[in-house]
Amino acid sequence: MNNKVKILHVLWVGGIGGAEEYVRMITRYLNSSRYDNAVCFLSQRGEICQEIQREGNVSLTSMGFRNGFDVEASVKFYKYVRENGFDIIHIHVRNILSMLVLALFFSRIPKIITHHTGIQLTDPDDIRKFKKSKLFYFLFSRFLRKIIAISGYVKDNLIRNMGISPAEKIEVLHNGIDMQVFDRVRRTTPELLNVRSVGGKVIGFIGRMVPCKRPELFIQCAAEIIKRDTGYR
C-alpha cells in the first residue's frame, strides 16, 4: 500500500528560470520515501524537464494552454487533477483559469502558492502584471492554505500592495542554492585574478537576460559605482 503524500507542482512552462529551478530542487531533495512529486506545465514543457527527469522519478505532464484563458485546456487540467488524487497542490503561477478550477472543484485539497517575484511598477507591462496579480489574490487568497514569499521584501509587498490578510497566512522561505550543480574544479579566470591582485573589486550580475531582470539597470548602477569608486572593475 502506497502511503506517500502526493504533491502536484503547477508551473506555466518548463523553461529555465527561478521558479522552474525551485521546483527542480524540491523534486530532487524532498524525501522520496515519504512524498511523490508530479509537475504539471499548464502551457508547454521545456528545458527544465530533462533536468527533473534525470534526477528523480517525477511525473511530468503538460496541458497545452494556448493562452491564460484556454477553456479547453482547463477542462483537461480538471480531469488530470481529478484522476490523480493529489494530497497537496503547490502552485507556482498566478493563472486565473486554472486556479478557478482548483477553487471550485478541489476545495478540500490543501493549496499553497509560492510568489517568486517582487512587485515592480517600472513600465506598462509591469503595471499589467500587477493588476492581474492583485485580481488573482482578491479572488483566490481565501482558498490558499499558505502563501510562500521568497523574501521579506516580497512579503511586505504582498501585504501592502496585494492586500493579503491575515499576514500570518504568508510564510517567508528563502530560495536555497543547489551547490551540487556547480563545477567545483573550475578556477577563477586570469582576468579576475589580475583584478584581485591589485586590490580591485568585481561587480557581477547573475540572472537571465530578460526585461524583468532589469540587466540594463545593473549596467547603469555599475557605471555609477565605478564613477564613485575606481577600485571596482
Secondary structure, 3 states (H helix, E strand, C coil): CCCCEEEEEEECCCCCCHHHHHHHHHHHHCCCCCEEEEEEECCCCCCHHHHHHHHCCCEEEECCCCCCCCHHHHHHHHHHHHHHCCCEEEECCCCHHHHHHHHHHCCCCCEEEEECCCCCCCCHHHHHHHHHHHHHHHHHHHHCCEEEECCHHHHHHHHHHCCCCCHHHEEECCCCCCHHHCCCCCCCCHHHHHHHHCCCECCCCCCCCCHHHCHHHHHHHHHHHHHHCCCEC
